[in-house]
Amino acid sequence: MKLLPTLIAAALLAAGAAQAQTQTNYTVICKKTPCGQLKATENGGRLEVDYRYRNNGRGPEQKELLETAPDGAWLRYRTEGVATFGARIDESFERDAADKATWRSPVDRGERAGLARDAVYLPVAASPAWTARLAQALLASKTQRTEVLPVGRLSIERVQRLAVPGQAYEVGLYAITGLDLEPVYVWLREDNRALFAQVYPGWGGTVLQGFEAEVDRLGDAQNAAQFARLQRIAKELPQPLPGLTVIEGVRWFDAQAAQLRGPSDVYLQDGRIAFIAKPGSLKNAAPAQRIAGRGRTLLPGFVDMHAHVTPGDLLLNLAAGVTAVRDVGNNNAELAALRGRIGRGELLGTDIAANGFIEGKSPFSSQADFVPDSLPDALAAIDWYAAHGYRQLKLYNSIRPEWVKPMVAHARSLGLRTGGHVPAFMTAREAVEAGYDELHHINQVTLNFLVSKTDDTRTLLRFTLVGDKAADLKLNDRRTQDFIALLKKKGTVVDATLVAFEGQYTQRQGQPNPSYAVVAANLPAAVQRSLLSAESELDDAKARRWGASWTVMTDLLRRMHAAGIPLVAGTDATAGFALQRELELYVQAGIPAAQALKIATWNGAKYSDRLNDLGSIERGKRADLLLVDGDPVADIRAIRRVALVIQGQGGETRALSPAALYQSMGILPFVPAADILK
């Protein structure tokens, strides 16, 4: 009988706990299609999160726990799981009663005494629920700024409010600065500041269940806020160069010949290259502006041939001298709108050529505008792209092998080239024999020698199989020679994107990402720490194995170049910085620096149908140029020392200071801007 009151008390306590506990469900949207979920369970100061999604056969699976004190101070944080490419998620933070903090992650560990009560912890990998809690903590701070562990300071501001159909509350768009090279946005309910959504315009995002239809509207409002910031920069930073401008006594790169010329005086007018002359030979030119070229090299603007452009890429590309890109897969309507804004001069940006992206329907599909489930639908997608002026297609992993030949033939009949990923259950050789004009990614090319008929490369296998087995390849064998000979015979272009894979196959947790190690010290503190996080989980044995496989991939690229296979410089990685690293990797692989520069200029313009306007320094071509300190033919690293970027747009010439562009993104400049003398 004495047990009865105890049981009743326990039942009452359980009922109270159940009443206090709330669970909120969110849907992850990938290109308008549900692809995952986030569940957030709260009980007092305790938040538990289950976050996972799958897109293109990959995605994170993560659990988080955050506990806060009654005054809002973060007491402890714990997260476990697997990141997008298989890296382990395992980190923790804890604050004791004396406000001493300790933390541990796959990339670092440490402690700090005397922690401010409003200080927060920055995980290496976090869910949108964490971002919302961070926003709440910043808003609760008196200054709306706070310290973040292990390093950095963050701030927040509200930039937009929207009504929610059928709801009494509004949602606010909040911009957090200090986490990345551009503001990180999150949508909170205005009545209780709970997470409503985190949106990535053009891709999707995470949104409160039941409000999936609001993602596009939220994305439009978020884009408007982002564009307003970029429009301010577009008005403040360019320096017009009216009339005649001369770059005096400069070495210049002849991209077609892959040779340095000069020194010469290079004249620019009305957005075009007007004339190239011996220094001081045009006595009566009377230029309105003079730029010193001595000790510098003038290059055609770089062309990044493998991009998925977002507004946040625009300034990063320009600061690195990337004045043109090829977008190989995006939301078609949003990309067209972005190109329009750049063309009208509303935004600073690159010249963008777009490829038409087509993916087949499967459980592993990358969501896109066109995901056909039949060959007639695939051919209809090609018709749409042809009608809208596209010149090349990108096919993706879930295209069925038997569709490739008729798709390529139909595209060719309409004047379109075809390239992309090698579809699953098909080899690169078979894709080329079926008519592919171009192959994307060095792992896709290497898979030609590794895949069996049953290997499903729609999954992470397209990365792991290469890491596990490429080290055993003998590139002197007849099979490799025959494949390279086929590429040569067909004139197949290879877009290797080495930089997209360097870290994946060579970086250990806690070590600097090799692709960005040279620039990391100039980046915001929080970004520096993120670069210590590896995509893959490599122990000693796996690191040796995958490192050897990486060496084979770079050697395969060298052999293709030596055989005369046309290469283009694409990145599929961080804008600007990645193109610089891509060219360094070519040189490390054994490609001469002058040839690497030709690949990034002449070849890029040629294979994106822009050679009449871009790609070389010639009279009459557009004045899209970069001026670097030093000689990149002697030392390719000189391409990181960009002193000035020049663009010809709408019949006008303008100059951009890379130093000012970087400063607008919280990046320390690398070299001072070149002076422009009147």
C-alpha positions, 0 to 999 in steps of 0.5 A: 500500500505504501507504493501507491503514493509513490506511483501516483507521484511518478505518474504526475511527474511523468504527466508534467514532463510530457506536458512540458515537452514539445516536438516540432517537425520540419521538412527539408526541401531539395529543389522543391522536393521533400528530401529529409527532416528535422525534429526538434524536441524541447523540454525546459532548457533542453533541446534535442535535434534529429536532422537528416536528408538525402540529395544526389545520394548523399547528405548528413545524419546528425543528432544534437543536444543543447542545454541552457541555463535559466538566464539563457547561458549555454551550458552544454552542447553535444552532436554526433553523426555522419557528415555529407561525405562520411566524415564523423561528427563527434563534438562537445562543449560544456560550461561549469559552475565557474564559467570555465568552458571546455570543448572537443571536436574532430578538429580541435579541443581546448578550454577557457576560463571566465567565459561571458554568460552570453558566449556561444559554441560554434560546432564544426557541423551544425543543424538549422536548429543550432543556427536558430538558437544562435540567433536567439542568443544574439538577440538576447544579448544587449549589444546583439553581438557575442563571443563565439568559441573557439574563436571569433565574434558574431552579430545579428540584425533583422532585415525583413518581416513577412506575414504567414498565411493563416497565422497570427504571427509574422516571421523575421529574416535575420542576418548573422555576420561573422560565420561565413564570407557573407551573412548567414540567414535564418527565419524566426517566428516573431512571436516566440523567435522559434525556428521557422525556416532556413532557406538556400534560394534555388536549392531549398532549405528546412521549413516548419512542417505544413509550410513547405509551400512558403519556401519559394516566397521566403527565398525571394525575400531572402534574395531581395535582402542579399541583392540589396547588400550587393547593390550597395557594393556595386554602387560604391566599389567600381571605379569608372575608366572613362575615355582612354586608359593605358596600362604602361610597360606591362608584360602580357600573356598571349593566351593562344600561344601560351607565351608572355609578350611585351613589355607593352602599353595596352590601351583600353577604351569603351570596354574594349582592348583598343591597341597594344603598342611598344612602350611610349610609342604613341606620342599623342594618345593622351590617355585619361588614366594611366596604370603602372604595369612595370613588374606586373603581368596582364592576363585575360580574365580567368574562366571557371568552367565548372560553377553552380553560381550563387549571389555570394560567389560574385565578389569572390570570383571578381577579386580573384580575376575570374571574370567569366564562369560556366554554370553547369547546373542551377535553377534555370529561372533564378540563374537567368534573373541573376544574369539579367541583374549583372547585365543591367549593372545592378550587381557586380559579377562575372559573365555567365554561360549556362549549361542545361542540366538534366537528371534521370528520376531515381531514388538518388536523383539530384533534384533539378528543373528537369528530372525525366522518367522516360526518354521522350521526356528527356528529349523534350527537356533538350528541346526546351534548352535549345529553344532557350538558347543553351549551347551545351547540356550536362547529364547526371548520374541517374540518366539511364545508359540506354538514353545517352546515345539518343539524347546526344544525337538529338542534342547534336541535331539541335546544335548542342554539345553534351557532357557531364557525369558518367551515368551509373552502370556506364563507363566513361569510355562508353559515354564517349563512344555514345557521343559525349563531348565532355567529361566532368570530374577527375573521379568520373574519368578515373572510375572508367578503369574501376567500375563493374557493371553492378557498381552504383555510382549514384551513391558515395561509391563514386568517391570511395571506390576511387579512393580505395582502388585507384592507387593500384592502377598502372597508367602505362598499360594498354587500357589507359593508352587506348582510352586516352587515344579515344579521347584524343580521336573524339576531341573530348574535353575534360573538366577535371575539377581537381580542387573539388577533390583534393581535400576529400582524398588528402585532408586529415581531421584537424589539418588545414584544408590543402586547397585553402591553406595559403589563404586561410590566415586572411579569412574570418576566424570562424571560416578558418576553423571550418577549414580544419574539418575534413570531408572524409574520415581518414585513419593512417592506413586510409590516408596513405591509400587515398593519398596514393590514389590522389597521386594517380588521379593527378598523373592521369591528368598530366598524361591526358594533357601531354597527349593533347586532350583539351582541358578546361579549368573548372572548380565546383568549389569555393569561388575565386580561391578554388580557381587559383588552386586549380591552376596550382594543382595543374602545375604540381601535376606536371603541366607547365604554368603557361599551359595552365594559364592557357587552359584557364583563359583561351580554352575556357572561352573556346569551349564555352563559345565565347572566344570571339569576346573573351579568353585573350588579350587582342585588339577588339576583345572585351577588356576583361583583364587582371593585373597581377604582381609578378610573373605567373609563368615563372611562378604560378602562385603570382596569380594570387597577387591580383592588384587590379581587375578590369571589366568591359561592360555595356560599352564602358570600362571599369576597374575593381580593387581586389583589396576593397572587394575582399574587405567587403567580405571580411577578408584581409587583402593579399596585395595593395590595389594598383594606383590609377593615375589621372 
